[in-house]
Amino acid sequence: MITLIKINSLKGMTNPPLGLLYVGDALKKAGYEVKVLHYSSEDALNHVAEIVQSKPLFIGFSAFTAGGIKDTVLMCKEIKRVSNIPIVWGNAHASLTPEQCLRESYIDIVVFGEGEETTVELAKALERGEDLKNVKGIGYKDKGEIKFTEPRPFIQDLDKYKADWSLVDINNYIRPYWNLKRVLPIVTSRGCPHNCGFCYNLAFNKRKWRAHSIDFIVSEVKKLKSEYNLDGIRFWDDNFFVDKERAFEIAKRINLPYSGDARIDYVDENFARKLKETNCKELLFGVESGSNRILKLINKGFTVENTLRAVRILTKFGIPKISASIIIGFPTETKSEFLQTMKLVTQLLEINPKMVVFTTGLYLTYPGVPLYELAVKEGFKPPQKTEEWENFDRWHYGFKADWLDWLTAPEAGKIRRYVDIAAILYSLNVPIFKRLAKYRLENGNFFMDYDLRLCKWLRSKYLYGDRNNIFIKFLRTIGGAVKKWRM
């Protein structure tokens, strides 16, 4: 038996461990019994005893750089304290920092790159007590010496494997979204062919894009729709629209409302028209910055003017939800360039008050990609221990960008919160709120931020307050009306 584990924060527990479901499928097809365990960071350590008692052949952890990595480390240390079960790390972080991972006493083996075929070969070698040198795509320890085998070629026929939902309770991941009740995330492809200088894909997928066939995805979605009464799909590909014809054919044939990631420079009137015709509920893309210098630095391949044009087109065609991400704190970014990004946020909200700037995070220094070396040159001090990568979680409010002297951790936290709040204030269409939000964003002025604190407090009550409280009921009634309007 083989145990595969993913640890997330409580908020992340609604995100399915799709990578492990694919690896689990490959192991099951090879004849192995598999357990996929998805734990919250608050609960993970409570399960160590039962995992060890089940005596798995090995325990595999899916680890992504920064968020949640400290909890994964703590669980591995506890497993090693009470057992000698081999611990294997996979996913992006192990692939980007394999040597550092193997220097840790609690990690025995790393799988770099795709895990399906490598994990099956690894399982067979461990089961037979064979030398690991013939297993492609791994790093391991041999009498204290760190060794790496040759890389494994990419899987060309992705239809050989699928996400095996029988390994988890799928209902934990079917969630209300948009104005629908039962929406599930899936992936249809891997990688992205573009060259964004900050993206883990440059190192992990080598700019290669590979996809499941249309028939495979349509068949899988129809099965899931029939068995679990799905009424929507979120395509979690890094870039769903690399092959636009394929993407729209899938959307047409599954006949469900959907969302997907694209790029700004994909958007023209024909693209927007097809989004509308195929019932696209949400389009997500990376705006990244309001500075053309920064966009050029990170090899984004488009300009601020392209972004404004794309949002105007999407708004014209009535795409229900337009979601954009921005990144603050790129190496060499100045305060003036940051303010250009904040100005872009207000310009986008003026074009479409319903627009969602859905992720505002600090630049995350993925090792092995071009911008990483620039960050080091500008003052970034890479963590010396694996658990220290937790400090560079781009969603963590205490994250300090060492490579910039003007962006303090408290200020970065305020910026993140205020961009979220500004979008809400714009959507309410109350002139005084809009003017205040615009002034604060465009001037980077968060001094005496009582409006921010009030909005944050109201939001916390709305999201997490006692639903039986009269005041909370009132807030949720108002919030529900606003949410319905924004859809």
C-alpha positions as CSV (number, residue, x, y, z in Angstrom):
1,M,0.0,0.0,0.0
2,I,1.2,3.5,-0.8
3,T,0.1,6.7,0.9
4,L,0.0,10.1,-0.8
5,I,-0.6,13.3,1.2
6,K,-1.4,16.9,0.5
7,I,-1.6,19.5,3.3
8,N,-3.4,22.8,2.8
9,S,-4.6,25.7,5.0
10,L,-8.2,25.5,6.0
11,K,-9.1,27.9,3.1
12,G,-7.3,25.6,0.7
13,M,-9.1,22.5,1.6
14,T,-11.7,23.1,-1.1
15,N,-9.0,22.8,-3.7
16,P,-8.7,19.1,-4.8
17,P,-5.2,17.4,-4.8
18,L,-5.5,16.9,-8.6
19,G,-1.8,15.9,-9.0
20,L,-2.1,13.1,-6.4
21,L,-5.3,11.9,-8.0
22,Y,-3.4,11.4,-11.3
23,V,-0.4,9.7,-9.6
24,G,-2.9,7.5,-7.6
25,D,-4.6,6.5,-10.9
26,A,-1.2,5.4,-12.3
27,L,-0.3,3.4,-9.2
28,K,-3.7,1.7,-9.1
29,K,-3.4,0.7,-12.8
30,A,0.0,-0.8,-11.9
31,G,-1.7,-3.0,-9.2
32,Y,-1.0,-1.0,-6.0
33,E,-3.4,-0.1,-3.3
34,V,-3.4,3.7,-2.8
35,K,-4.6,6.1,-0.2
36,V,-4.8,9.8,-1.0
37,L,-5.1,11.9,2.2
38,H,-5.9,15.6,2.1
39,Y,-5.3,17.3,5.5
40,S,-5.6,20.8,6.8
41,S,-2.5,22.2,8.5
42,E,-4.4,22.4,11.8
43,D,-5.2,18.6,11.7
44,A,-2.3,16.9,9.9
45,L,-0.2,15.9,12.8
46,N,-3.1,14.1,14.5
47,H,-3.0,11.4,11.8
48,V,0.7,10.4,12.0
49,A,0.1,7.4,14.2
50,E,-2.6,5.8,11.9
51,I,-0.5,6.4,8.8
52,V,2.6,4.8,10.3
53,Q,0.5,1.9,11.6
54,S,-0.7,1.1,8.1
55,K,2.9,0.4,7.1
56,P,2.9,1.9,3.6
57,L,5.6,1.1,1.1
58,F,6.4,4.8,1.1
59,I,4.7,8.1,1.9
60,G,4.5,10.6,-0.9
61,F,4.0,14.3,-0.2
62,S,2.9,16.9,-2.7
63,A,4.7,20.2,-1.9
64,F,4.4,23.6,-3.5
65,T,6.8,26.4,-2.9
66,A,5.9,28.6,0.1
67,G,2.3,28.1,1.3
68,G,1.8,25.0,3.5
69,I,5.4,23.8,3.2
70,K,6.2,24.3,6.9
71,D,3.3,22.0,7.9
72,T,4.4,19.4,5.4
73,V,7.9,19.5,7.0
74,L,6.5,19.2,10.5
75,M,4.5,16.1,9.5
76,C,7.5,14.5,7.8
77,K,9.7,15.1,10.8
78,E,7.1,13.4,13.1
79,I,6.8,10.4,10.8
80,K,10.6,10.0,10.8
81,R,10.7,10.3,14.5
82,V,8.5,7.2,14.9
83,S,9.3,5.2,11.8
84,N,11.7,4.4,9.0
85,I,9.1,4.6,6.2
86,P,10.6,6.2,3.1
87,I,9.4,9.7,2.5
88,V,9.1,11.0,-1.1
89,W,8.5,14.6,-2.1
90,G,7.1,15.6,-5.5
91,N,5.4,18.5,-7.3
92,A,6.9,21.9,-8.1
93,H,9.0,22.6,-5.0
94,A,10.8,19.3,-5.1
95,S,11.4,19.7,-8.8
96,L,12.8,23.2,-8.4
97,T,14.9,22.6,-5.3
98,P,15.7,18.9,-5.4
99,E,19.2,19.1,-3.8
100,Q,18.1,21.3,-1.0
101,C,15.2,18.9,-0.3
102,L,17.5,15.9,-0.2
103,R,19.8,17.6,2.3
104,E,17.0,17.4,4.8
105,S,17.0,14.4,7.0
106,Y,13.3,13.8,6.7
107,I,13.2,13.5,2.9
108,D,14.6,10.3,1.3
109,I,13.6,10.7,-2.3
110,V,12.4,13.5,-4.6
111,V,10.5,13.0,-7.8
112,F,11.1,15.9,-10.2
113,G,8.7,16.6,-13.1
114,E,5.6,14.6,-13.8
115,G,4.9,11.9,-11.2
116,E,2.8,9.2,-12.8
117,E,5.3,6.9,-14.5
118,T,8.2,7.8,-12.2
119,T,6.2,6.9,-9.0
120,V,5.2,3.5,-10.5
121,E,8.8,2.7,-11.3
122,L,9.9,3.9,-7.9
123,A,7.3,1.7,-6.2
124,K,8.5,-1.3,-8.0
125,A,12.2,-0.7,-7.2
126,L,11.4,-0.1,-3.5
127,E,9.2,-3.2,-3.4
128,R,11.9,-5.4,-4.9
129,G,14.7,-3.8,-2.9
130,E,16.5,-2.7,-6.2
131,D,19.0,0.0,-6.7
132,L,17.2,3.3,-7.5
133,K,19.8,4.4,-10.1
134,N,17.6,3.0,-12.9
135,V,14.5,4.9,-12.0
136,K,14.4,8.0,-14.2
137,G,13.3,11.4,-12.8
138,I,14.4,11.1,-9.2
139,G,16.9,12.2,-6.6
140,Y,17.9,10.0,-3.7
141,K,20.5,9.3,-1.0
142,D,23.1,6.5,-1.4
143,K,25.1,6.1,1.8
144,G,24.7,9.8,2.5
145,E,25.6,10.9,-1.0
146,I,22.9,12.8,-3.0
147,K,22.4,11.3,-6.5
148,F,20.2,12.2,-9.4
149,T,19.0,10.0,-12.2
150,E,18.5,11.1,-15.8
151,P,15.3,13.2,-16.4
152,R,12.2,11.4,-17.5
153,P,10.7,12.5,-20.9
154,F,7.3,14.3,-20.7
155,I,4.2,12.1,-21.0
156,Q,3.0,12.6,-24.6
157,D,-0.3,10.8,-24.3
158,L,-2.0,12.3,-21.3
159,D,-5.1,10.2,-21.9
160,K,-3.2,7.3,-20.3
161,Y,-4.0,8.8,-16.9
162,K,-6.9,10.6,-15.3
163,A,-7.8,12.1,-12.0
164,D,-9.2,9.2,-10.0
165,W,-11.9,10.8,-7.9
166,S,-12.7,7.5,-6.1
167,L,-9.5,8.2,-4.0
168,V,-11.2,11.1,-2.2
169,D,-14.7,12.3,-1.3
170,I,-15.4,14.3,-4.4
171,N,-18.2,16.2,-2.6
172,N,-15.6,18.0,-0.6
173,Y,-14.6,19.8,-3.8
174,I,-17.9,20.3,-5.5
175,R,-18.7,23.9,-4.4
176,P,-21.1,26.7,-5.1
177,Y,-19.6,29.1,-7.6
178,W,-21.0,32.0,-9.6
179,N,-24.8,31.5,-9.2
180,L,-24.5,27.8,-9.5
181,K,-24.5,25.1,-6.8
182,R,-22.3,22.2,-7.9
183,V,-19.1,23.3,-9.7
184,L,-16.0,21.2,-9.9
185,P,-12.4,22.0,-10.9
186,I,-10.6,19.8,-13.4
187,V,-7.5,20.0,-15.6
188,T,-7.4,19.3,-19.3
189,S,-3.7,20.1,-20.2
190,R,-0.3,20.7,-18.7
191,G,2.1,23.6,-19.1
192,C,2.2,26.8,-21.1
193,P,4.3,27.7,-24.1
194,H,4.8,31.3,-23.1
195,N,7.9,32.8,-21.6
196,C,6.8,34.8,-18.5
197,G,10.1,35.3,-16.6
198,F,8.6,34.7,-13.1
199,C,6.6,31.5,-13.8
200,Y,7.4,28.0,-12.4
201,N,6.4,26.5,-15.7
202,L,9.6,27.6,-17.3
203,A,11.5,25.2,-15.1
204,F,8.8,22.6,-14.4
205,N,7.2,22.1,-17.8
206,K,10.0,23.6,-19.9
207,R,7.5,25.8,-21.8
208,K,5.9,22.6,-23.2
209,W,2.2,22.4,-23.5
210,R,0.5,19.0,-23.7
211,A,-3.2,18.2,-23.6
212,H,-5.8,15.5,-23.1
213,S,-7.7,14.8,-26.3
214,I,-11.1,16.5,-26.7
215,D,-13.0,13.2,-26.6
216,F,-11.3,12.1,-23.4
217,I,-12.2,15.3,-21.6
218,V,-15.8,15.4,-22.9
219,S,-16.3,11.8,-21.8
220,E,-14.9,12.4,-18.3
221,V,-16.9,15.5,-17.8
222,K,-20.1,13.8,-19.0
223,K,-19.5,11.0,-16.5
224,L,-18.9,13.4,-13.7
225,K,-21.9,15.5,-14.6
226,S,-24.2,12.4,-14.7
227,E,-22.9,10.8,-11.5
228,Y,-22.5,14.0,-9.4
229,N,-25.1,16.3,-10.9
230,L,-22.6,19.0,-11.8
231,D,-23.9,22.3,-13.1
232,G,-20.5,23.9,-13.8
233,I,-16.8,23.3,-14.5
234,R,-13.7,25.3,-13.6
235,F,-10.8,24.5,-16.0
236,W,-7.7,24.7,-13.8
237,D,-5.2,24.5,-16.6
238,D,-2.3,26.9,-16.5
239,N,-3.6,28.2,-19.8
240,F,-6.8,26.6,-21.0
241,F,-6.9,28.6,-24.3
242,V,-3.5,27.7,-25.7
243,D,-5.4,25.9,-28.5
244,K,-8.5,28.1,-28.8
245,E,-10.3,25.8,-31.2
246,R,-9.8,22.9,-28.9
247,A,-10.9,24.8,-25.8
248,F,-14.1,26.1,-27.5
249,E,-14.9,22.6,-28.8
250,I,-14.6,21.2,-25.3
251,A,-16.8,24.0,-23.9
252,K,-19.4,23.5,-26.6
253,R,-19.6,19.7,-26.2
254,I,-19.7,19.5,-22.4
255,N,-22.6,22.0,-22.5
256,L,-21.9,23.4,-19.0
257,P,-21.1,26.9,-17.7
258,Y,-17.3,27.1,-17.3
259,S,-14.3,29.2,-16.5
260,G,-10.7,29.1,-17.7
261,D,-7.4,30.9,-17.8
262,A,-6.2,32.8,-20.9
263,R,-3.8,35.6,-21.8
264,I,-4.6,39.2,-22.5
265,D,-3.2,39.0,-26.0
266,Y,-5.7,36.2,-26.9
267,V,-8.6,38.6,-26.5
268,D,-10.2,40.0,-29.6
269,E,-13.9,40.4,-30.6
270,N,-14.1,36.9,-32.1
271,F,-12.6,35.4,-29.0
272,A,-15.0,37.2,-26.7
273,R,-18.0,36.3,-28.9
274,K,-17.1,32.6,-28.6
275,L,-16.7,32.9,-24.9
276,K,-20.2,34.3,-24.7
277,E,-21.6,31.6,-27.1
278,T,-20.1,28.7,-25.1
279,N,-21.4,30.1,-21.8
280,C,-18.1,31.1,-20.2
281,K,-19.0,32.4,-16.8
282,E,-15.5,33.7,-15.9
283,L,-12.3,34.4,-17.7
284,L,-9.1,34.7,-15.7
285,F,-5.8,36.3,-16.8
286,G,-2.6,37.7,-15.5
287,V,-2.5,41.5,-15.7
288,E,0.6,41.5,-13.5
289,S,1.7,45.1,-13.7
290,G,0.6,48.6,-14.8
291,S,4.2,49.4,-15.9
292,N,5.2,48.7,-19.5
293,R,8.9,48.5,-18.3
294,I,8.0,45.8,-15.8
295,L,5.9,43.9,-18.4
296,K,8.9,43.9,-20.7
297,L,11.2,42.9,-17.9
298,I,9.1,39.8,-17.1
299,N,8.7,38.9,-20.8
300,K,4.9,39.1,-20.6
301,G,4.5,39.8,-24.3
302,F,1.8,42.5,-24.1
303,T,1.4,46.1,-22.8
304,V,-0.9,48.0,-20.5
305,E,-2.7,49.3,-23.5
306,N,-3.4,45.7,-24.6
307,T,-4.9,45.0,-21.1
308,L,-7.3,48.0,-21.2
309,R,-8.4,47.0,-24.8
310,A,-9.0,43.4,-23.8
311,V,-11.2,44.4,-20.8
312,R,-13.2,46.8,-22.9
313,I,-13.9,44.0,-25.4
314,L,-14.8,41.5,-22.7
315,T,-17.1,44.0,-21.1
316,K,-18.7,44.9,-24.4
317,F,-19.6,41.2,-25.0
318,G,-21.0,40.8,-21.5
319,I,-18.7,38.2,-20.1
320,P,-20.2,37.8,-16.6
321,K,-17.0,37.7,-14.6
322,I,-13.6,39.1,-15.6
323,S,-10.9,38.1,-13.1
324,A,-7.4,39.5,-13.2
325,S,-4.3,38.9,-11.1
326,I,-1.6,41.4,-10.3
327,I,1.9,40.9,-8.8
328,I,3.6,43.6,-6.8
329,G,7.2,43.7,-5.8
330,F,9.0,42.5,-8.9
331,P,12.8,42.9,-8.7
332,T,13.9,46.5,-9.6
333,E,10.2,47.7,-9.5
334,T,10.0,51.2,-8.2
335,K,7.4,52.9,-6.0
336,S,6.3,54.9,-9.0
337,E,5.8,51.7,-11.1
338,F,3.8,50.2,-8.3
339,L,1.6,53.3,-8.4
340,Q,1.2,52.7,-12.1
341,T,-0.2,49.3,-11.3
342,M,-2.6,50.7,-8.8
343,K,-3.7,53.3,-11.4
344,L,-4.3,50.4,-13.8
345,V,-6.6,48.7,-11.2
346,T,-8.7,51.8,-11.0
347,Q,-8.9,52.1,-14.8
348,L,-10.0,48.5,-15.1
349,L,-12.7,49.1,-12.4
350,E,-13.9,52.2,-14.2
351,I,-14.3,50.1,-17.4
352,N,-16.0,47.3,-15.5
353,P,-17.1,47.9,-11.9
354,K,-17.9,44.2,-11.7
355,M,-14.4,43.2,-12.5
356,V,-12.6,41.1,-9.8
357,V,-8.9,41.7,-9.1
358,F,-8.9,38.2,-7.7
359,T,-5.3,37.8,-6.6
360,T,-3.0,40.6,-5.4
361,G,0.2,39.0,-4.2
362,L,3.9,39.6,-3.9
363,Y,6.3,38.3,-6.4
364,L,7.2,34.7,-5.4
365,T,10.9,33.9,-6.1
366,Y,10.6,30.5,-7.8
367,P,14.1,29.0,-8.1
368,G,15.3,28.0,-11.6
369,V,13.5,30.8,-13.5
370,P,15.1,34.0,-15.0
371,L,13.7,36.5,-12.5
372,Y,15.1,34.5,-9.6
373,E,18.7,35.4,-10.4
374,L,17.7,39.0,-10.7
375,A,16.0,38.9,-7.3
376,V,19.2,37.4,-5.8
377,K,21.3,40.2,-7.4
378,E,18.9,42.8,-5.9
379,G,19.2,41.4,-2.4
380,F,17.1,38.3,-2.1
381,K,18.6,35.8,0.4
382,P,17.4,32.3,-0.5
383,P,16.2,30.1,2.4
384,Q,18.9,27.7,3.7
385,K,16.3,25.3,5.0
386,T,13.2,23.9,3.2
387,E,10.7,25.1,5.9
388,E,12.0,28.7,5.6
389,W,10.3,28.9,2.2
390,E,7.1,29.3,4.1
391,N,8.2,32.9,4.8
392,F,7.8,33.7,1.1
393,D,4.2,32.8,0.8
394,R,2.9,35.5,-1.5
395,W,-0.4,35.5,0.3
396,H,1.2,35.9,3.8
397,Y,0.8,39.4,5.2
398,G,4.2,39.3,6.9
399,F,6.1,38.6,3.6
400,K,9.0,41.1,3.2
401,A,10.5,41.6,-0.3
402,D,14.2,41.8,0.6
403,W,15.0,42.8,-3.0
404,L,13.1,46.1,-2.6
405,D,13.9,48.8,-0.1
406,W,10.6,50.7,-0.4
407,L,8.2,47.8,0.2
408,T,7.8,46.9,3.8
409,A,5.9,43.8,5.0
410,P,3.1,45.9,6.7
411,E,2.7,48.1,3.6
412,A,2.5,45.0,1.4
413,G,-0.2,43.6,3.6
414,K,-2.2,46.8,3.4
415,I,-1.8,47.0,-0.4
416,R,-3.2,43.4,-0.8
417,R,-6.2,44.1,1.5
418,Y,-7.0,47.4,0.0
419,V,-7.0,46.2,-3.6
420,D,-9.6,43.6,-2.6
421,I,-11.6,46.2,-0.8
422,A,-11.4,48.7,-3.6
423,A,-13.1,46.3,-6.0
424,I,-16.0,45.9,-3.6
425,L,-16.3,49.7,-3.1
426,Y,-16.4,50.2,-6.8
427,S,-19.0,47.6,-7.3
428,L,-21.3,49.3,-4.8
429,N,-21.3,52.3,-7.2
430,V,-21.4,54.9,-4.3
431,P,-19.6,58.0,-5.5
432,I,-17.8,58.8,-2.2
433,F,-16.6,55.2,-1.8
434,K,-15.3,55.1,-5.4
435,R,-13.5,58.4,-5.1
436,L,-11.9,57.4,-1.8
437,A,-10.8,54.0,-3.1
438,K,-9.4,55.7,-6.3
439,Y,-7.5,58.3,-4.4
440,R,-5.9,55.8,-2.0
441,L,-4.9,53.3,-4.7
442,E,-3.5,55.8,-7.1
443,N,-1.5,57.6,-4.4
444,G,-0.5,54.6,-2.4
445,N,-2.0,56.4,0.6
446,F,-3.3,54.0,3.3
447,F,-2.8,56.4,6.2
448,M,-5.6,56.4,8.8
449,D,-7.2,53.6,6.9
450,Y,-10.5,53.5,8.9
451,D,-12.5,52.8,5.8
452,L,-10.3,49.8,5.1
453,R,-10.6,48.5,8.7
454,L,-14.4,49.0,8.6
455,C,-14.7,47.1,5.4
456,K,-12.4,44.4,6.6
457,W,-14.4,44.0,9.8
458,L,-17.7,43.9,8.0
459,R,-16.3,41.4,5.5
460,S,-15.0,39.1,8.4
461,K,-18.5,39.2,9.9
462,Y,-20.1,38.5,6.6
463,L,-17.9,35.6,5.9
464,Y,-17.3,34.1,9.3
465,G,-19.9,35.5,11.7
466,D,-22.6,33.7,13.5
467,R,-25.3,33.2,10.9
468,N,-28.1,33.3,13.6
469,N,-27.1,36.8,14.6
470,I,-29.6,39.4,13.3
471,F,-26.8,41.8,12.3
472,I,-25.0,39.0,10.4
473,K,-28.2,38.0,8.7
474,F,-28.7,41.6,7.6
475,L,-25.1,41.7,6.2
476,R,-25.5,38.5,4.4
477,T,-28.8,39.6,2.8
478,I,-27.1,42.8,1.5
479,G,-24.0,40.8,0.5
480,G,-26.1,38.3,-1.3
481,A,-27.9,41.0,-3.3
482,V,-24.5,42.6,-4.3
483,K,-23.1,39.2,-5.2
484,K,-26.1,38.4,-7.4
485,W,-25.7,41.8,-9.1
486,R,-22.0,41.2,-9.8
487,M,-22.8,37.9,-11.4
